[in-house]
């Protein structure tokens, strides 16, 4: 009887280990959009070529436009070296223009 209990307990422990191995969850991979946003949020300008090569984007501009449509303020800087993007905060004049567009030409706390 003692041997039987020992045998059963070992079998039960093995079964528990197998269940634990099956339930191990991996970390989810980040989407390209989140990776680009994380890179931009570091504060340094990111060039068009870096976005195209590092994240395998066929059109980095489309990704930037998608981030903008979600409410992120992404600035585009065009120089002789190429196009670069950076994440920033909107100025008061941009906020005022948005308020005027939404609510009309009334006077609010923000003025351009």
C-alpha positions as CSV (number, residue, x, y, z in Angstrom):
1,X,0.0,0.0,0.0
2,X,2.8,2.4,0.8
3,X,4.5,1.7,-2.5
4,X,1.2,2.4,-4.2
5,X,0.8,5.8,-2.5
6,X,4.4,6.7,-3.4
7,X,3.8,5.7,-7.0
8,X,0.6,7.7,-7.2
9,X,2.1,10.8,-5.7
10,X,5.0,10.7,-8.2
11,X,2.6,10.2,-11.0
12,X,0.5,13.1,-9.7
13,X,3.6,15.4,-9.5
14,X,4.6,14.5,-13.0
15,X,1.1,15.4,-14.2
16,X,1.3,18.7,-12.4
17,X,4.6,19.5,-14.0
18,X,3.2,18.7,-17.5
19,X,0.2,21.0,-16.8
20,X,2.6,23.8,-15.7
21,X,4.7,23.4,-18.8
22,X,1.6,23.7,-21.0
23,X,0.4,26.8,-19.3
24,X,3.6,28.8,-19.6
25,X,2.8,32.1,-21.3
26,X,5.3,34.0,-23.4
27,X,5.6,37.7,-23.7
28,X,3.5,39.1,-26.5
29,X,5.4,40.6,-29.4
30,X,5.0,44.3,-30.0
31,X,3.5,45.6,-33.2
32,X,5.5,47.7,-35.6
33,X,3.4,50.7,-34.7
34,X,4.2,50.4,-31.0
35,X,7.9,49.8,-31.8
36,X,8.0,53.0,-34.0
37,X,6.2,55.0,-31.3
38,X,8.7,53.7,-28.7
39,X,11.6,54.8,-30.9
40,X,10.1,58.2,-31.5
41,X,9.3,58.7,-27.8
42,X,13.1,58.6,-26.9
43,X,13.2,62.2,-28.1
44,X,15.8,61.9,-30.9
45,X,14.9,62.4,-34.6
46,X,14.5,59.2,-36.6
47,X,15.3,59.2,-40.3
48,X,13.1,57.8,-43.0
49,X,15.8,55.3,-44.0
50,X,16.0,54.0,-40.4
51,X,12.3,53.4,-40.2
52,X,12.3,51.6,-43.6
53,X,15.2,49.3,-42.8
54,X,14.8,48.6,-39.1
55,X,11.1,48.0,-39.1
56,X,10.7,46.7,-42.7
57,X,8.2,49.4,-43.6
58,X,7.3,49.8,-47.2
59,X,6.0,53.3,-46.5
60,X,7.2,55.0,-43.3
61,X,5.1,58.0,-44.1
62,X,1.9,55.9,-44.0
63,X,2.9,54.7,-40.5
64,X,3.6,58.3,-39.4
65,X,0.2,59.4,-40.8
66,X,-1.4,56.5,-38.8
67,X,0.3,57.6,-35.6
68,X,-0.9,61.2,-36.2
69,X,-4.4,60.1,-36.8
70,X,-4.3,58.4,-33.4
71,X,-3.4,61.8,-31.8
72,X,0.4,61.7,-31.6
73,X,2.2,64.9,-32.6
74,X,4.8,63.7,-35.0
75,X,6.8,66.5,-36.7
76,X,8.5,66.0,-40.1
77,X,11.9,67.7,-40.8
78,X,13.1,67.8,-44.4
79,X,16.8,68.5,-44.9
80,X,19.4,67.9,-47.5
81,X,20.3,64.6,-45.8
82,X,16.7,63.4,-46.1
83,X,13.5,63.3,-44.1
84,X,13.5,62.8,-40.3
85,X,10.6,62.4,-37.9
86,X,10.3,63.4,-34.2
87,X,7.7,63.2,-31.5
88,X,6.8,66.5,-29.9
89,X,4.2,68.5,-28.0
90,X,1.8,70.8,-29.9
91,X,2.2,74.5,-29.7
92,X,-0.5,76.8,-28.4
93,X,-1.3,78.0,-31.9
94,X,-1.9,74.4,-33.0
95,X,-4.2,73.8,-30.1
96,X,-6.1,77.1,-30.8
97,X,-6.5,76.2,-34.4
98,X,-8.0,72.8,-33.4
99,X,-10.4,74.5,-31.0
100,X,-11.5,77.0,-33.7
101,X,-12.0,74.2,-36.2
102,X,-14.1,72.2,-33.7
103,X,-16.1,75.0,-32.1
104,X,-16.0,77.9,-34.5
105,X,-14.4,81.4,-34.2
106,X,-15.5,82.1,-30.6
107,X,-13.1,83.5,-28.1
108,X,-11.5,80.9,-25.8
109,X,-8.6,80.8,-23.4
110,X,-6.3,79.9,-26.2
111,X,-5.6,82.5,-28.8
112,X,-3.3,82.3,-31.9
